């Protein structure tokens, strides 16, 4: 790889990536086109001028994609599969029954966010966010405030931050030899963050569209779809744990989680047909995220700033626009981090912008009106405030205790 070309000390790669993100923020009705155009520009630039980490020309691009395809395939299969899961869950009529279980005022919104948090601690955060979004659509009569959508995404990311099976980044740490106990301390910050954003977001939602006080009459729950939803979630959980504990090398060869989810979807299709109509729109949102993730992986980032609590804090904001999987990989290679802080930063930080995490993209596929950076930041400000408060509470309680490189 040739040294990157600099403009005012900044690699052109980063300038192209920043322009892509700016385009996504400004042209939120054309996000897919902007992301694909940005990715194409970055690839052409690297083909012509600098090459890739693993070589120059098409061969270098091919080697790079050979390293990245498992991550991209897993994301594609999970986002597409969990969209079908959310429709199974919706058609089971369980969401219509939720008003009977949730409090009748703003506290109902808080309880729903807590449920998303708990689900995400042992399920994939995409699934937890989509289940939360499906329930919200029913209990709030189809009118869900963007600030509350941001809170659902934040709850799903917070719930996975302290669990080695709750988020891809924490699973990566586990595979690299970081103790699950070193990651679980992230829940100190995550729980504090929940306390900060859940209440204002729920009050905001209650003023916008109050929660239903009672479920509709004459509902008939479909047990078959409940079983299918449970089977998909269990398959993802079992595949994740089994592969990481018994067959870690397999994770670098095939997209285990995504294949497990789709195996159950296809096997149960004759019993209850999935709602295939959601696939075209979900496909567009999924390709958008994959374009950003691929563009981020092409950036000339060979190392992060020296490990410290302040650099870990900054990575939370970086992860809102830069894929947290390569950030985590670089941090593991570099070492010297207190892994609980890193887990919280890269796990929760992406909640601050709608495309900052796969959970945010998945939920925005369900609620297209959320695809606006300006509205997300304006109405979802409690999430950013919660990130800062949660981080510094954990720092005050635990201090910074860096671990050895893994």
C-alpha positions in Angstrom: 0.0 0.0 0.0 1.3 3.5 -1.0 1.2 6.2 1.6 -2.1 8.1 1.5 -2.2 11.5 -0.3 -2.7 14.3 2.2 -4.7 17.5 1.9 -3.9 19.9 4.7 -2.5 16.9 6.6 -5.7 14.8 6.2 -5.7 11.7 4.0 -8.0 12.0 1.0 -9.6 8.7 2.0 -11.0 10.4 5.2 -12.1 13.5 3.2 -14.1 11.3 0.8 -15.6 9.3 3.8 -16.5 12.6 5.6 -18.2 13.9 2.4 -20.2 10.7 2.2 -21.4 11.0 5.8 -22.2 14.7 5.2 -24.2 13.7 2.1 -26.1 11.1 4.1 -26.9 13.8 6.7 -28.0 16.4 4.2 -29.8 14.2 1.7 -31.7 11.8 4.0 -34.1 10.9 1.2 -31.3 9.6 -1.0 -29.1 7.9 1.6 -28.6 4.7 -0.4 -27.5 6.6 -3.5 -25.1 8.8 -1.5 -23.6 5.8 0.4 -23.0 3.8 -2.8 -21.6 6.9 -4.6 -19.2 7.5 -1.7 -18.1 3.9 -1.6 -17.5 3.9 -5.4 -15.4 7.1 -5.1 -13.3 5.7 -2.3 -12.7 2.5 -4.2 -11.7 4.3 -7.5 -9.4 6.6 -5.6 -7.6 3.7 -3.9 -7.4 1.7 -7.1 -5.8 4.6 -9.0 -3.6 6.2 -6.3 -2.9 4.4 -3.1 -3.9 0.7 -3.2 -5.3 -1.2 -0.3 -3.9 -2.6 3.0 -3.3 -6.0 1.3 -2.0 -4.8 -2.1 -2.7 -2.6 -5.1 -5.2 -2.8 -7.9 -8.1 -5.2 -8.1 -6.0 -7.9 -6.4 -5.6 -5.7 -3.3 -9.3 -5.0 -3.3 -10.1 -8.7 -3.6 -7.8 -9.5 -0.6 -9.5 -6.8 1.4 -13.0 -8.1 0.7 -11.9 -11.6 1.5 -11.1 -10.4 5.0 -14.4 -8.4 5.3 -17.0 -10.6 3.6 -17.9 -12.6 6.8 -18.8 -9.4 8.7 -20.7 -8.1 5.7 -22.5 -11.4 5.1 -23.5 -11.7 8.8 -24.9 -8.1 8.8 -26.8 -8.7 5.6 -28.4 -12.0 6.8 -29.2 -10.7 10.3 -30.8 -7.4 9.1 -32.9 -9.2 6.5 -33.8 -12.1 8.7 -34.7 -10.0 11.8 -37.0 -7.8 9.6 -39.0 -11.0 9.0 -38.8 -11.9 12.7 -40.3 -8.5 13.6 -43.2 -9.2 11.2 -43.8 -12.7 12.7 -43.8 -11.0 16.1 -46.3 -8.3 15.0 -48.6 -10.9 13.3 -48.6 -13.0 16.5 -50.7 -10.2 18.0 -48.6 -10.1 21.1 -47.8 -6.4 20.6 -51.6 -5.7 20.6 -51.7 -7.3 24.1 -48.9 -5.2 25.5 -51.2 -2.3 26.7 -52.5 -4.7 29.3 -48.9 -5.2 30.6 -47.5 -1.7 30.5 -48.3 1.2 32.8 -50.8 3.7 31.3 -48.6 6.9 31.3 -45.0 7.8 30.5 -43.8 5.0 32.8 -45.1 2.6 30.2 -42.5 3.9 27.8 -39.8 3.5 30.4 -40.8 -0.1 31.0 -40.7 -0.9 27.3 -37.2 0.5 27.1 -36.1 -1.6 30.0 -37.6 -4.7 28.3 -35.5 -3.9 25.2 -32.4 -3.4 27.4 -32.9 -6.8 29.0 -33.6 -8.6 25.7 -30.4 -7.1 24.2 -28.3 -8.5 27.0 -28.6 -12.0 25.6 -30.0 -11.5 22.1 -28.6 -9.6 19.2 -29.3 -5.9 19.6 -30.9 -5.7 16.1 -33.6 -8.2 17.2 -34.1 -6.4 20.5 -34.5 -3.0 18.7 -37.0 -4.4 16.2 -39.1 -6.1 18.8 -39.1 -2.8 20.8 -40.1 -0.9 17.6 -42.9 -3.3 16.8 -44.4 -3.1 20.3 -44.1 0.7 20.2 -46.0 0.9 16.9 -48.9 -0.9 18.5 -49.0 0.7 22.0 -48.5 4.2 20.7 -51.2 3.9 17.9 -48.6 3.9 15.1 -47.2 7.3 16.1 -43.7 6.9 17.5 -41.6 10.0 18.2 -38.1 10.1 16.7 -36.7 10.9 20.2 -38.3 7.6 21.4 -37.0 5.7 18.4 -33.5 6.9 19.3 -34.2 5.7 22.9 -35.1 2.2 21.6 -31.9 2.0 19.7 -29.9 3.3 22.7 -31.6 0.8 25.0 -30.7 -2.1 22.7 -27.1 -1.0 22.4 -26.8 -0.3 26.2 -28.2 -3.8 27.0 -25.6 -5.5 24.8 -22.6 -3.3 26.0 -21.8 -5.4 29.1 -22.6 -8.9 27.7 -20.2 -11.0 25.6 -23.2 -12.4 23.7 -25.1 -9.1 23.5 -23.1 -7.3 20.9 -20.6 -8.2 18.1 -17.9 -6.0 19.6 -18.1 -7.6 23.0 -18.1 -11.0 21.4 -14.9 -10.0 19.6 -13.3 -9.1 22.9 -14.4 -12.5 24.3 -12.8 -14.4 21.4 -9.6 -12.4 21.8 -9.3 -13.6 25.4 -10.9 -10.7 27.4 -12.7 -12.0 30.4 -16.5 -11.6 30.3 -16.2 -10.2 33.8 -13.9 -7.4 32.4 -16.7 -6.5 30.0 -19.7 -6.7 32.4 -18.6 -3.6 34.3 -19.8 -1.6 31.2 -23.3 -2.1 32.7 -22.5 0.5 35.4 -22.3 3.1 32.6 -25.1 1.5 30.6 -27.6 1.5 33.5 -26.8 5.1 34.4 -27.3 6.0 30.8 -30.7 4.3 30.7 -31.7 6.3 33.8 -30.7 9.5 32.0 -32.4 9.0 28.6 -35.4 6.7 29.3 -37.5 9.2 31.3 -37.2 12.3 29.0 -37.7 10.1 25.9 -40.8 8.5 27.4 -42.3 11.8 28.5 -41.6 13.1 25.0 -43.4 10.1 23.5 -46.3 10.4 25.9 -46.9 14.0 24.9 -46.6 13.2 21.2 -48.9 10.1 21.2 -50.1 8.7 24.6 -49.8 5.0 25.3 -53.0 2.9 24.8 -54.7 2.2 28.1 -56.3 -1.1 27.1 -55.8 -3.7 24.4 -58.3 -4.0 21.6 -61.2 -6.4 22.1 -61.4 -9.8 20.6 -57.7 -10.4 20.0 -56.5 -13.9 19.2 -52.8 -14.5 19.7 -51.2 -16.9 17.1 -49.0 -19.3 19.1 -47.3 -20.7 16.0 -45.7 -17.3 15.2 -44.6 -16.9 18.9 -42.9 -20.3 18.6 -41.2 -19.2 15.4 -39.9 -16.0 16.9 -38.6 -17.9 19.9 -36.9 -20.5 17.7 -35.2 -17.8 15.6 -33.9 -16.0 18.7 -32.8 -19.3 20.4 -31.0 -20.4 17.2 -29.1 -17.1 17.0 -28.1 -17.3 20.7 -27.1 -21.0 20.6 -25.1 -20.5 17.4 -23.3 -17.5 18.8 -22.3 -19.2 22.1 -21.5 -22.6 20.5 -19.3 -21.2 17.8 -17.4 -18.9 20.1 -16.8 -21.6 22.8 -16.3 -24.7 20.6 -15.5 -23.6 17.1 -14.1 -20.1 17.0 -12.2 -20.7 13.8 -15.6 -21.4 12.1 -16.6 -17.7 12.6 -13.8 -16.7 10.2 -15.0 -19.0 7.5 -18.8 -18.8 7.4 -21.4 -16.3 8.7 -22.6 -18.6 11.5 -25.2 -16.3 13.1 -26.9 -15.2 9.9 -27.1 -18.7 8.5 -28.6 -20.0 11.8 -31.3 -17.3 11.7 -32.2 -18.1 8.1 -32.2 -21.8 8.6 -35.1 -21.4 11.1 -36.9 -18.9 8.9 -36.9 -21.2 5.9 -37.6 -24.4 7.9 -40.7 -22.8 9.5 -41.9 -21.1 6.4 -44.3 -23.9 5.5 -45.9 -23.6 8.9 -46.4 -19.8 8.9 -45.2 -17.9 5.8 -43.0 -14.9 6.5 -44.1 -11.5 5.2 -41.8 -11.3 2.2 -43.2 -7.9 1.3 -40.9 -6.2 3.8 -37.8 -7.5 1.9 -37.4 -4.8 -0.8 -37.4 -1.8 1.6 -35.2 -3.8 4.1 -32.8 -4.7 1.3 -32.3 -1.0 0.5 -31.6 -0.1 4.2 -29.2 -3.1 4.5 -27.2 -2.3 1.4 -26.9 1.3 2.7 -25.3 0.0 6.0 -23.1 -2.4 4.2 -21.8 0.4 1.9 -20.9 2.5 5.0 -19.3 -0.4 6.8 -17.2 -1.3 3.7 -16.2 2.4 3.2 -15.1 2.6 6.8 -13.1 -0.6 6.5 -11.1 1.0 3.6 -9.9 3.9 5.7 -6.1 4.0 6.4 -6.4 3.5 10.1 -3.4 1.5 11.3 -3.7 2.4 15.0 -5.8 4.4 17.4 -4.6 7.1 19.8 -2.7 5.9 22.9 -5.0 4.0 25.1 -6.5 6.1 27.9 -9.9 6.9 29.4 -10.1 10.0 27.3 -9.3 8.2 24.0 -11.9 5.5 25.0 -14.4 8.3 25.6 -13.7 9.9 22.2 -14.2 6.5 20.5 -17.8 6.6 21.5 -18.4 9.7 19.4 -16.3 8.2 16.6 -18.4 5.0 16.6 -21.5 7.1 15.8 -20.1 7.5 12.2 -17.3 4.9 11.9 -18.1 1.2 12.1 -17.3 -0.1 15.6 -16.1 -3.5 14.5 -12.8 -2.3 13.0 -12.4 0.1 15.9 -12.7 -2.8 18.3 -10.3 -4.9 16.3 -7.7 -2.1 16.3 -8.2 -1.6 20.1 -7.7 -5.3 20.7 -4.5 -5.3 18.6 -3.2 -2.2 20.3 -4.1 -3.2 23.9 -3.8 -1.1 27.0 -7.6 -0.4 27.3 -9.9 -1.0 30.3 -12.2 -3.2 28.2 -15.4 -2.3 30.1 -15.0 1.3 29.0 -14.3 0.4 25.4 -17.3 -2.0 25.4 -19.6 0.8 26.6 -18.1 3.5 24.3 -18.2 1.5 21.0 -21.4 -0.3 21.9 -23.5 2.6 23.1 -21.8 5.5 21.1 -23.4 4.4 17.8 -26.8 5.3 19.2 -26.2 9.0 18.8 -26.9 8.9 15.0 -29.4 6.7 13.2 -26.8 5.0 11.0 -24.3 4.7 13.8 -25.3 1.2 14.6 -26.9 -1.8 12.9 -29.8 -1.5 15.3 -30.4 2.0 14.3 -30.4 1.2 10.6 -32.8 -1.8 11.2 -35.3 0.4 13.1 -35.0 3.1 10.5 -36.0 0.6 7.9 -39.2 0.1 10.0 -39.6 3.9 10.5 -38.3 5.7 7.4 -39.0 9.1 9.0 -36.1 8.4 11.4 -33.5 8.7 8.5 -32.6 12.3 9.3 -29.5 13.1 11.2 -30.8 16.6 12.1 -34.1 15.3 13.6 -32.3 12.4 15.3 -29.8 14.7 17.0 -32.5 17.3 17.8 -35.0 15.0 19.3 -32.6 12.3 20.5 -30.4 14.6 22.5 -31.0 12.7 25.8 -29.0 9.8 24.2 -25.9 11.9 23.7 -26.2 13.4 27.2 -26.7 9.9 28.6 -23.5 8.6 27.0 -21.4 11.4 28.6 -23.0 11.0 32.1 -22.8 7.2 32.0 -19.1 7.2 31.1 -18.0 9.7 33.8 -20.1 8.0 36.5 -18.3 4.7 35.7 -15.0 6.5 35.7 -15.8 8.0 39.1 -16.9 4.7 40.6 -14.3 2.3 39.1 -11.4 4.4 38.0 -9.3 3.5 34.9 -7.6 0.1 35.1 -6.0 -0.8 31.8 -5.5 -4.5 30.9 -2.6 -6.1 29.1 -2.8 -6.5 25.3 -4.8 -9.4 24.0 
